Amino acid sequence: MKKFTFLIFIAMSGVTASAQNLDSLYAVWEDSTQSDSNRVNAYKDYIWYGYLFSQPDSAVILAEALHAYATEHEYLKASAPGYNLQGIAYAVQGNYPLSVEYHEKNLAINEQTGDLRGTAGALNNIGNIHRNQGNYSLAMECYQRAVTINEAQGNKEWLAFNYANISNIYSTQGNNTRALEFLQKGLAILEELGGNNLKGISNNLSSIGLLYSEQGNHARALEYHHKSLAIREEIGDKSEIASTFLNIGSVYLDQENYPLALEYFEKSLAIAVELQDKKGIARNLNNIGNIYFAQNQHQRALDNYQKSLALKTEIGDKQGASGSLTLIGVLYHNQGKQAQALDYCHQGLKLAEEIGAIDRQRDACDCLYTTYKTLGKGNEALIYVEKIKVIDDSLSATETARKLEQMEFAKVMLADSIAKAEEARLVQEAHQEEVRKKNHTRNLLSAGGIMMLLLAGGIYSRLRYTRKAKKIIETEKDRSENLLLNILPADIARELKEKGRADARDFDKVSILFTDFKGFTEQSAKLSAAELVSEINHCFEAFDGIMEKYGIEKIKTIGDAYMAAGGLPIPSDDSIKNTVLAALEMQKFIVDRKAELESDGKPFFEMRVGIHTGPVVAGIVGVKKFQYDIWGDTVNTASRMESSGDIGQVNISHTTYDFISHDPDFVFTSRGKVQVKGKGELEMHFVKLSTE
């Protein structure tokens, strides 16, 4: 992930303030004889240098004083840097929605007060967040608005920073030629300005180095990082020197040159410790831990991971902490300490789910699957195999959305290109008309006509490309639609898209179906992990087809259990019968599958099925990863019908029986009242087709 380039950096020295300097800044803030602007700037710098990157949570709280100052002194401009600091603090913590919210507040104040420089800075920072979230067209819109302001104001240095951020977008989209072009444009501006722009030049050189690193061109990456380092050492910018050491170390780590990677990470770490940069310390410790892990020096790796984890937890970096927890879990697994591995990977998964970090969730689930498999706990391992499958589906949906956003960005850029071509055509047309009036010659008219044809042909070609791009976008949207329908019922998905939410609903008569394989743990021990997953998937795919055939809504799978519901999200008169028919067909599939596997001498599963009918509440749970689920005592009773049933049978409650008892397609065997855990005695019935 690329480093953010917040434009506010330009106006400040890169040297971290000492405790004495911080005291001096705070003294100015407290001095009522100073002007409003001096007091606000001093306090802004006090938070920036003292807290923003080492204690971002504290920075958020301290910045509230600027809003209070704005109200008490009727000095609205005080709130702009306050919101900017809070926006950056939330970005440091990885909370991008809140970061955008606070940067937009900063933007609104700058626009209200007519501060064009502040407006351009806020637009840049909002663009950074959108870029980091993959919203490239929104990011580009922000950057281009900032470019327009900076060009009009003659803010060339800030314009160079805009170009660097635009370069990041092109780099992310794989257009390295355009990315390098914008970096070189920015670098040329800064070199032309000279003077105090060494910091900006070093930043551009560093960005070019990062670009080459992403391309795998390690030699060129190191060349530009060392050029950047020379400038940063010249101006004594310790924070950026540490950053460059980190970048150089990362290149050597990619090359598996562990001694040199360690040397540069340790240099970066030493500066981060000196500057009390906790985030920088944590990053370096983590990288050093990775080096030791790769060299099988597990204890040294563990020491660094745990120190990094402690710092990430302290500064509220939940995404980083989740990754560290999982890394420690993987390390314990490799050491054969499976109990500790489970503990840390469960913690990593919980934190990743809390913040919706899908990639971190997958890493943690993979660790848990591997560890449970090592312990011979096939049932638990299967749970995390299924979670990985769900996460991969989610990542696939995210990738599809990312590609859609990239195509949308390309379409916006194409539209802009067409608009410019049209503008050029109109200018050319006006020019030709002027020439015609002056010369009245047939040759010039002919030349103008040829030019018009060429321009028209170019525009027609662009329009054809736009139509083609639109068709591709529509295809990708259809793919995204299908992915959503794999997660949610069609009606719920429609409501979610229209309203941005889907309300929970009460249903009076829903038939809940549960299945479970008998002796799953014992049978799974006879199969490899791949064979186990393949067999379960084979069965569940068949069940999915049966659900679709009878119009039953699959709710979820839990390990080797399968749960579905008839009569929602759209109630129907035949839902109870269809649920029973589906259950009978599922049992037939398992019986046939048993005979097939038994004849081949392979392990097989046998199954219980239970059904109960009654009221439920249904709705969506989750924020980052939606899941349609149902609640109520009906669900618990249906589960008891399954656990109290017999192999090869469909066991239904007396309530369900009452609804279909007169249906000639079924025959029933009363079981009388059966003792059920937590429910007392419940009347049950086995059901079969009358044609059997």
N, C-alpha and C positions, 0 to 999 in steps of 0.2 A: 504494500500500500504506500502511495506517495505521501510525502510529508506535506502538511498544509503550509501555504504561504499566506499568512494573514497580512494584509496591507498595512495594518497598524504597526507592524514590525519596523517599517521603514523609518518612522519618525523617532525611533528609539535606539539607543546604543545597545549593542549585543553583549556588553559586559555586565555581568550580574552585579548588583549593588551589594556592598558590604553591609554588615549590621549597622555600622556608623552612618553610612549613606541612607539606609532605611530610616534610621532615627531622624536624620535631617529632613527627609521627605515628609515624615509624619509631623515634624515640628511645623513645617510650612502649612500643612493641612489644618493644624490646630490654631494657626496664627490668624486671628480675625482681622488684623490690619492689612493682610495681603488681599490682592484682588481675587475675585471669584475664579477667574481663569487660572491664576497661579495656584490657588488652593486645590482646585479640581485636578489640574495636571499633576501636581505633586502627589496627591492621594492615588491617582490612577497609576503613576509609576511605582508607588509604594506597594500596591497590590500586585502589579505586574512582576516586579522584581522579587518581591518577598514571598508571594503565595501562589500565583496563577498556575505554574507548572509543577510545583512541589506539593502544594496543598490546594487543589482546585475547588474542593468543597468549601474550604475556608474563604477562598476568593469570592465565591458566589455570595456568601453571607456578608463579607466586608463590603462588597459593591453596593449593597442595599443602602449604605450610608450616602452614596452619591444621589440616589433617588430622593432620599429624605432631604438632602441639601437643596436639590432642585425645587422641591416644594417650599421649604422654609425660606429660601432666598429668592424665590421666583426667578430662578436661573435654569431654564429648561435644558440648556446645553449640558448640564452636569449629568443628566440621565443617559445621554448618548454613550459616553465611555463606560458608564456602569453596565448598560445592557451589552456593550461589546465585550467587556471582561467576562460577564456571565455567559455569554454565548460561546466564547473561546473555552472557558472552564468546562462547560458541558461537553464540548467537542473533545477536549483532553480526556474526559471520562468515558467517551464513546456514546454519550446520550445525544444523538444527532437530532431527533425531533425537538427537544428542548433547545438545543443550540440554534436551530433555524428560527424558533419562536423568538428568542432573545435578540438575534441579529436583525430580525424583521422589525422589532421594536426600535432598535438602534436606527435602522433605515428610516422609519417613519419620523423620528425626531429630527434627523438630519435633513430630510426633505422639508419638514415644517419650518425649520430655522434657516433654510436656504444654504446649508453647509454642503457645497458640492463635493468638496474633498472627502468629507465624512460619508456622504452618500455613495461615492465611488468605492470607498473602503468597505462599507457595509455590503454593497452588492457583490464585491469580490469574496467576502467571507461567506455570504449565503451561497454563492456559486460553488465555493469549496465544499460545503456540506452536501449540496445536491450532487456534486461530482462524486464524492465519496460514497454516496448511496446509489450511484449508478444512474441518476437522473440527468443524463448528459445534455439533453436539449434545454432543460431548465437552467443548468449550470452555464451553458453557452449563452443563453439569453442574458443572464446576470453579468457575465464577463463582457459581452458586447455593449451592454448599457454602460458599464464602467469604462470601457475603451472610449465610447463617445464622449463621456464627461471629461476624461483625462486628456483626450485630444483637444477638446475645446478649451480646456483650462491650461493647456501646455504642460501638464504634469508628466513629463517624459519618463521620469524614474518609475512612477507608478504604472505607466503604460507598459514598461518592460515587465513589470510583475504580472500585469494582465496577460501579456503574451506567454509568460511562463505557465500560467494556469490553463490557458487555451491549449498550449502544448500538451499538458497533462491529459486533457480530454482526448486529443488525437492519439496519444500514446496508448491510453486505455483501450481505444477502439482498434488498436493494431496498425494505425496509420503513422508509422514511425517517420516517414518522409516529411509529412506536414508537422509532426511534433518537433522534429529537429529544426525545421524551417522557422517556426515561431520562437524557439529558444535562441536561435542565431539572430533573429530580428531584435529580440530583447537585449541580447548581449551587445549587438552593434550600437544600440541606443546608449547603453550604460558606458561603453568604452568611449563613445563620442562625448558624453557628458564629462567623463573623467572626474577629477576633484574628489568629492567625498562618496563616490559611488563604488568603491572597492567592495563593499559588503554585497551590493547587488550583483556585481560581476562574479564574485565568488559563489553566490547562490546559483546563478545561471550555469556556471561551470559545473557545479555539483549536480544540478538537474540533468545536464547533458551526460554526466558520468552515470547517473542512475538510469537514464534512457539506454545507454550502451550496455549497462549491466543487465537490464531486462531482456535485451536482445541476445545475451550470452556472449557479447564481445568484451571479454574480461580485460584484454590489453588496453582497449580504448577507454573503458570505464576507469581503470586505474590511472591512465594518463590524465583524464579530466579531474578526477578526484584529487590527484596530487597538485594539479594547477590551482584548484580551489583551496587546497590546504596551504599552499605557499602564501596566498593572499591573506587568508584568515590568520596565519601566524604573523604576518607582517602587521596587521592591524590589531593583533592581540585579542581576537574575539574567541574567548575560551569555550563558550557554549557551542559555537559553530565548529571550532577545532574538534571538540568531542564528537560532534555529529559526523564530521568527515572521517575521523578515526573509525567510527562505527560503520560507515559506508565502505571504507577500504577493507575492514575486517570481514564484512559480509561478502565482498567479492572473493576474498581468499577462502572463506568458508564454503562458498559455492564451488570453488576449485578443489576443495578438500585439502587445502594447504593449512593444516591445523596449527602448526607452530606460528606462522605469520598471522593467521586469523586471531589466535590467542593474544599475540603481542599487541595488535591494534585494539582489540576489545579491552584489554587491560589498561592501555593508554586512555581510551575513552572513559573507562570506569573511574580512573584516578581523577580526571577532571570533573566528572559528574559528582563524585564524592566531595571534591573541593567546593563546588558550586551548590552543594546540597540539592541537586536535581534528582529527586527521588524517582521520577519516571525514567530518566536516563540511566540511573543506577540499576533499576529493575530490568531494563532492556538488555544492558550489558551482562548482568548476572545470568539472565536467561540464555543469552548467546554463548557465554562461557560454559554454562551447563550443557548446552547442545554439543559443544566440542568434546567435553569429557565423556558424554554419553556415547558419542560416535566412536570414541577410543576405548569403550568398555571400562572406563574409570567411574564406576557407578556411585561410589560414596562421594567423590568430589562433585560429580554432576548433581547429586541429591542436595548437597550443601548449598550449591548455587541456586538451584530451583526453589528451595525453601526460603532462602533469603529474598529472592525475587518475588515469591508469592506474598511474603509478609509486607513488602513495600507496596505491591499492587493493591492489596487489601486495605492498606493504610490510606492510600490516595483515592480509593473508590474506583479503581480500574477493574470492573467486574469481568469484562471480556478477557483481559490479560490474566486475571486470577483464575478464571475457568480453564484457560489453556495450561497454566502452571499446575493446577490440581491434576489435570489429566496426564500431563507429562510425568509427574511424580508417580501417579498410578501405574503408568506404563513401565517406568523404571523399576518399581517394586515387583511388577509381574515378571520382568526379565530376571530379577534376582530370586524368583521363586517364592516371594512373600505375597501370596495371593489374598490374604485377608486385608493387608494394608492396601493392596492394589484396588480391591473392591471399594474400600472406604474412600480413597481419594477420587476414584473415577466416578463414584456415585455423587460425591460433592461437586465435581466438575460438571457433571450432567445437570444437576439441580440448578447450579448457577447459570449455566448456558441456557437452560429452559426459561429461567427467570427473566433473562434479558433478550431472549429470542435469537441467540447466536447459533444459527443452524449448523454452520461448519464445526463449531466447537461441540455441539451436541453429537455430531457424527463421530468425532474423535473419541468422545467419552463412551459412546455406545459400542464402538469397535473395541475399546479397552475392556469393557464389561463383558462383551461376547467372548473375547479371547480368554479372559480370566475364568469365567464360568465354564467354558469348554474344557480348560485345563483341569478344573476341579471335578469334571465329570458330571456337572449339573446341566444336562441337556435341555430341560424344560426352561430354566432361567436363561440359558444361552439363546434359545429360540426367541424369547421375548425381545432380546436386543437385536437379533437378526431382523425381526419384523420392524423394530423401531428404525433400524438403518434403512430398510426398504422404504418406509414412510418418509424418512429424511431425504433419501435420494430422490424420491418423487417430488418432494418439496423443492429440493435444489434444482431439479429439472424444470420445475415451474418457474423458479427464480431466474434460471438461465434463459428460459423462453422470454420472460418479461424483460430481461436485460437486452436480449437480441431485438425485441420489439422496440425498446427505448433507443437502441443504436440505429435501427432502421428509421424510427421517427426523427431522430437527430439528422440522419442522412437526408431524409425528406425535407426537413426544415432548411438544411444547408443548400439543397438542390433548389428549393423554392426561392431562396435568397439569391442564388446564382442566376436563376431565370429572371427574377426581378431586375437584377443588375444588367443582364443581357438585354432585357426589354428597354431599360433606361438608355443603354448604349445605342440600341436601335433607334429610339426616338431622337436622340441627339444626332445620330448619323443622318436620319431622315431630314431633320431640320437643316442640317448642314448642306445636304444635297439640294434641298429646295432653294437655299440661298445661292448656291452655285448656279442652279438653273436660271434663277432670275437675273443673275449677273452676266452669264455667258450665252444662254439660249442656244447651246450647241447640242446637236444630236449625240455626239460622242460622250459628252459628260452625262447626258440623260441615260445613255446605254450603260455607262459604268455604274451610275447610281442604281439602275435596275438590277444589274448583276449583284451589286453589294446587298441590295434588299433581299434578293433570292437566297444569297448565302446566309444572311442573318436569319431569314425566315426558316431556312432549312435547319440551321443550328437550333433555333428555338423549338421547331417541330421535333427534332431529335431529342431534345431535353424533355419535351412534354411526353414523348413515348416512354422515355426512361422513368418519368414520374409515375405514369400509369402502371408500368411494370413494378416499380417499387411499392405502389399502393396495393397491387395484387399480392405481392409477397407479404406485406404487412397484414392484409386480411387473412392470409393463410396462417400466419403465426398467431393472430388473435383467435382463430378457430382452435388452434392447438391449445392455447391457454384456457379457452372455454371448456375444452374436453378435460383438461387437467383439473379444473375447478369442479366439474361434474363428477369426477372420480372421488372427490373428497366430500361433497355435499349433495343432498337431493336437489333436483332441478328447481323446484319452487323456492327452496331456501336460498340457493345460489342466486336466483333472479332477484329475490327480495334484498339480498346482501348487496348486489350490484346497484340496485335502484336507490336504496336508502342508506347504504354504508353500514348497515347493521341488520340483524334478523331477530325479531322478538321471540321469546320463549312462548310456547303454546300448550294449552291443556287439551288432551284428547280423552274422551270418555271410554272408548272401546278399542283397545289395541291388543293384538296378540303377540306376545313376546316369545321368541324361540331361542333356546340355548342348546348347543351340542357340546360334547366332551368325549375325548378318546379314553377308553379304559386302559389302565396300565401303561400310560404314555411314557413315563420315565423308564420303565423296564424295557419297553420296546425300543425306545430311542437309544439306549445303551448299545443295541446291536447294530446301529447304523452310524456311519460317519456323519459329520456335521453337514456336508454337502448332500448326502443321501437323505438325511432327515429333513432338511429344508426343502429339497426337491419333492419329497413325498407329501409333506404338509401343503406345499404350494399346489401340488396336483389336486389334492382333495378340495382345498379352498377355492381353487379356480372353478372346479365343477360346482361347488355350492353357489358361487357367484352367478353362474349361468342359470342354476335352478331358481335363484332369487329373482333374476330378471324375467324368467319365464312366467312366474306367478305374480309378478308385481309386488314383491316383498322388499322392504328396504333393509339392506345390510347396514348394521350399526358399527360393528368393529370385531376384531379378533383379539383374544387375550391369551397369549401362549398357544395352546392347542384347542382352545374354546372358540366357538363361533356364535355370534349373537346377531339376530335379525328381528324385524318387527313388521307385522302386517297391519295396515290401517293408518299409516302415516307416511309422509306428511299430508296426504289427501285421504280422508276416510272413505271406505267403500263397503257396500253391503256384503260382498263376498270375500272380504279380507280374511275372516276367521277360517273359512273353508280353504282358501288358497294357502294359508299358512300351514295348515295340517297336511294338505297335499304336497307342499314343498318339503315338509319334514319327512313324509313317507318316501318321497323320491330320493332324499338325501340318504336315508337308511338303506334304500335299495342300492344306491351307488356304492356305499361302503361295503355291503354284503358281497356285491359283485367284485369289488376291488380285492376283498379278502380272498375270494376263491381264485382270482387271477394270480395274486402274489403267493398264495399257499401252494399252488401247483408248481411254481418256480422255486419253491423252497426259500422264499424271502420273508422277512418279518412283515407283519400286517397290523392294522389297527382295527379295533371294534369300537362302536360308538353308542352313547346314550343320547336321547333327545327328549327335551321337556318343553311344554307349552302352557302358558297361562294367559288369560284375557282379562283386561281391566283398564282403569284409568292411568295415564302417565302424563308427565310433563316432558316436552321435547324442546331442544334448542341447541344453539352453538356454544361451545366452550372454547376458551383460548383466544389469544389476541394475535400472536405471531403465526400460529399454525392452527387453523380452524379444525374443529371436529364436531360433528353432529352427534348428540348423545341424548339418552332418555333417563328419567329418574322416577322413582315412586315405588311403593310396596309391590306393585305388579311385577316389577323387574325382579325383586327379591324372591317372590313366590315362583316365578318362572324358573329361576335358577334352582330352587328346591325341587321343582318337577323333574329337572334334568338329573340332579344328584340322587333323587329317590327312584329313578327309573331303572330299567334293565337293558342289557345289551341287545341291540337289534330291534328295540321297541320304541314307539313314540308314546310317551307318557303325558297325558293332558290332565289339567285340573277339572274339578267338577263344574266350575264356572264355564270353562270352554266347552265342556261336554253339553251343558244345557243349551248352548247356542246352536249346536250341530247334531244333537241327539236324534232328530227326526230325519236327517239327511240319508236317503237310501244308498248313497255311495260309500257309507262307512258302516263298519261293525265295531262294537265296543266290548271290552272285557272289564267289568268292574273289579277294582282292587280293594274296595272298601276304604276304610280310614287307615292312613299310614302315618306313623310318628315322624315328624319333620323337625329338625333342629331349629329352635327359635320360633316355631310356628304351632307347636302342638300337633294334633292329629288333623290331617287334611285328606279329603276324599279324592281319589284319583282313578283314572281309567286308561287302559291301553286302547289304542285305536288302530284299525287296519282298513284297507279298502275291501269293500264287499265282494269284489271280483277275485280276491286272493284265495 
